[in-house]
Amino acid sequence: MFRLKARWLLPSFLFCLVLSRDLPAQKLPEASSGPSVSWQYLAASPPGDYTGPERCRSCHKPEFAEFNKTVHARLAAPGKDYITGCEVCHGPGKAHSGAVEAARGDDQKIAAALKQFPIFAFRANPQENAARCLTCHITSNQQDSFAHSEHAAHGLSCNQCHATHLVDEIKDQSKGGLTYPQAYFFQVPKLADEVRWLHNSLLKRSEPEACYTCHRTIEAQFALPVHHRVPEGLMKCTDCHSPHSSLNRASLNKPYWETCVKCHVEKRGPYVFEHPAVKVEGCVICHNPHGNTNRMLLVRREGRQLCLQCHTAFHGQLGVPHGRLGFAPGGECVRCHVAVHGSNWDENFLR
């Protein structure tokens, strides 16, 4: 009987291993549901100023091909069907295209035509670039706060992270192809760059690589031995943070501890006896969310020292069943106070 079970056990284990390896690759980079966006076209010029996307194709074939794979290419304005394709973002292009064609390949004439009949090419200052995208995307409650975000305050615009057509994007190769060793363990299979781009909010680079471009200190924290599985590709920065800003601390998707208990559901509660520190400061009062060298991402190596950061009157409290020279103060608090996240039975978190 044991041999029969063992014979079936190995194939079942191998099937689960293969299944667990492939499923994240299918789910991960795409979000569960995209933002709800209502298209609001630019201040409309006369219909005769528009030329249509097919005319753009004659000069910008690679951009046209990539753009047509995105949802932007399928936009249509009720009652203004002449505003489509490239001109939705770049503005009317009839004068621009006509002047370039009239130059007949002469570089000097083309340069003069581009200067005389400019078209919005997202080479303006960050505020103007972002304003062009926010014409539509400000209608989404996930993106409407971008103008007040830390990213906007530091001079970032949408097109520095996103690309409406992924063509000849310049990537930083100064560090070669080096990465952290953690990325080679439990790593989900990588998708082709174009597939990833189409299914991950049109990001130029995958997460967390796109975020690490600026957030180098966070990259270093994820390289520490104990960390959330972001370098391995099992989590993304946007699982916890909103890059377009939010009203929460550190641009978290949800307030305080709600972001953490989305995954750590066993800590959610509600409890009859709550740990006040969690409700006031959130999980980060005890844990470093990105990574460190301590077990369970604790901000202090010794658990009791972590508790004594708040419970400073520990030795002077009346009725506490352990004195200054007792055994308990020299050990770990969680030996007795096992329900440190909250309890339904004991106000001292003993059970």
N, C-alpha and C positions, 0 to 999 in steps of 0.2 A: 504493500500500500504506500509506503514511504517512497519507494522508487518511482512509482507512478506519479506521485505528486511532484517529485523533484524533476521528472522529465518534462512536465508541463510548466514548471516554475520558470525555467531559464528562457523559453520562448516568450512567455508573458512579460518577463522582466525586460527583455530586449525590445519588445514592442512598445512598452511604456517609455523606455529610454529614447527610442527614435521619435515617438510621438511628442514627448516633452521637448525635444530638441527642435522639431519643425514648427510646432504651433506658435511659439513666440515670434518666429520670423515672419509668420503671416500676419500676426496681430500688431506687432510693435511698430512699424513706425506710424501707422495711421491712427488718428484720434477716433474716439468712439463716436463723436458727433461734432461737426464743424460749427463755427459761429454762424448765427443768423444775420445775414447781411442784406440790406435793401439798397439796390443800385440807385444812386442819385447822379444823373449825368451832369457834366460840367455846364457852366453858363453857355447855353447853346449859341453858336454862331449861325449865320444864315446857311441853309442847306447847301447852297452852291460852294461853300468853303470846304466841304468834305469830299473825299475822293474814293473812299472804300478801301478795305484791307487788301484786295487783290493788287492794287497799284503799289502798295508798300512791298509786296512780295518780289517785285522786279529787282529791287536793290537789296532787300533784307531777307533773303531766302532762309538762312539758318534760324533767325529769330522768328520768322513767320511759321516755320515748321514746328518749332518748340512751343510757341504760343498757342497754336491750334490744338495742342494736347491738353490745355488747361481749361478750367471752367470759365475763365475770363473770355475766352473766344466764343462762348455761347451766350453772351449777354445780349439782350435786346430791350430797347426802350420803347414802351408803348407810345405810339404816335410819333416817334422820332426814329424810325427804322434806318435812317441814313447815318446815325451814329453807331457804328459797330466796330468790332475788332480793335486794331491798334489805336484808332482815334478816340476811343473811350478814355484812354489814359494820356495819350500824347497830344490830344487836341486835333483840330482840323488840319489836314495835311495837303490840300490841293495846291496851294501856292508853293509849298516846300517841294513837293514832288515835281511840279511843273518846272520850277527853276532849275532843279538838278538835271532833269531830262534835257532842258534847253542848253545846258553846259556841254552835253555830248562828250563826256569823258575828260574834259579839260580840268585838271586838278585846281588850277587857279580860279577858274570860273565856278567850279563846284564850291570851293571855299567861300567865294564871294556870295554865291547863292544861299549857302547855309547861314551866312551872317546876315543877309538881307531878309531872308524868310525863315527865321528860326522856328524850330518845333521843340516842344518840351521834351528833353531827353534825360530827365532825372539827374542832371549835373549841377543843379542849383544848390543852395544851402540846405542843410538838413530839414529845417522847418518847412520850406517850400516843397521839398520832396515828399515829406510825410503828409503835408496838407493835401497833396494830390491823391494819395491813397485813402486818406481819411474822408474824402468826399463821399465815399461809399461805406467804408468800414467803421465810421463813427456810429453807424446805426446798430452795431453789435455791442451787446453789454459786456463782451469779453475784450473788446478793443477800444471802446469809447473813451477810456481814460488814458490813452497813450500820450496825449499832449501833456499830461501832468505826471508822467512816469519818470523814473530815474534815467531810463535810457534816453528819453527825449531831452532831459535836462543836461545830459552829457554829450549832446550833439549827435545822437544816432537817429537815422531815419529808417523807414521800412525797407528800402532797397539795399541796405547794408547787410541785412540778414536774409531777405527774401528775394527771389528772382522770378519775374513773370515769364522769362524765357531763359533757360539755363544754357547760355552760349558763351564759350571762352571766358568762364569765370576764373579770375586770378586767385590762386590759392597759395598760402604761405608754405613754401617748401624749404625754408631756411633750416629747419630742424630735421629734414629728411623724413623717413618713414618711421621714426622711432615712436614708441608708445609705451605705456606702462605694462609690466608683466601681468597685472590683474586682467587686462583686456583679453588675454589668451586663455583664461580659465572660464568655463561655463559661458563662453561667448556665443551669442545667437548668430546664425549665418547672416552675412552682409548681403544686402540687395544691391542691384546695379544702381549706379548713381542717379540715372534718370528716373528709374522706378521709385527710388526713395524720395526724390524731389517731388514727384507728382503726388505721392501719398503722405507727405509730411509737411503740409502747409507751404509748399514751394520754398522750403529753406535751401539756401545755397549749400550748406553743409549739414551733416547729421548732428543730432544732439548726442553727447554733450560737446562735440568738437566746435560747434558754432558758438556756444557759450564760453568755452575755454579761451576763445580768441581774446576776450577781455578779462575774464574772471580767472586769472592765473593762480591766485591764492586758493581758490576753491578747488582748482585742478590738483594742487599740491595736497590738499586735505583728502581728496579721494584716492590719492596714491598711498595713504597710510594703511596699515594692515587691517584695521577694522573700519568698514565703510559700507554705505548702502551700495547696491549693485548697479551703480551708474556706469562705471568704466566697462563693465562686462556687457552692457547693452540690455540689461533686464529692467532698467528704469530709465526715465528721462527727467531732465530738469523741470520740464513743464508738467510733470505729474504732481509737483508740489508748488511750483512758482508760476505766476502769470507774467510773461515778458512784457505785456502791454499795461502793466500796473494794476493794482487793486487797492482797496481801502485797508487791507490787512498788513500787518508787519512783514517786512521783507518781501512784499508783493506775493504773499502766499495766496493760493487759490481759495482757501477757506481760513477762517479766523483761528488763530492760536492752535490748540491741540486738535481741532477738527481735521486739519490736514493730515496729521499723523494717524489718527484712528480710522481714516479711510482704508488703510491697509492693516493696521494693528487693531483689528476689531475687538479683540479680547480685552483691550484696555478702554473701550468706549464708555461703558457704564450705561445709564446713570447709576450712581451708587448712593446708598443712604448716607454714608459717611465719605465725603470727598476729601482728597488731599488738596488743601488750599493752594499750594504752590502751583499745581497744574492749572487751576482755574485762573490764577492771576498772571503767571508768566508763561504758561504752556510747557510742553515737554522739554523745550530747550533749556530750562533752568537746571536740568539734570543731565541731559544728553546733548552731544554735539551731532547735529543732523547729517553732516557731510562725512566726517571720518576722523578718527584719532587712534591712539595706541592702546586705549583702555577697553576693557570688555564692555559689551553692551553700549558702546559709544558714550560712556559716562565721562563727564567733564573732569572728574577727579579719579585718580587711580584707586584710592581706598574708598569703599562705599561709605564707611562711617564718617570719614572726613567730609564727604559730600553732604551727608545729613546735617553735620554740625555747622555747616555754613549758614543754615537757617536756625537750627535749634541750638543757639548759642547759650541759652540759659539752662541747658540740659542738667548740669550738676547742681544747680541751686534750686531746682524746682522741688516743692514739697510733694510728697506722695509718689515720687518716682522710685520704682523698686530696684534701683541700682545706684550706688554711691560713687564718689569720685575714684575710689581705689577698688571698686568692685570688678568682677570678671566681665560683666556685660559691656562696659564702656571700652574695653580693649578688643572686643570682637566686632563682628558685622551686625549692624542694626537689623538687617533683613533676616537674621536667624529667628527673631521673634516676630518682628513686624513684617510679615510675609506679604501682606496685601498693600504694598506701598502706593499703588495707583488708585486705590479706593476699596471700600469694603461695604458689604450689606449687613454685616453682623457685629462689627466691633469698631468703636470710635478711635481706638488706638491702632487699628490695622493689624491686630494680632491674628485675625483669620478672615 
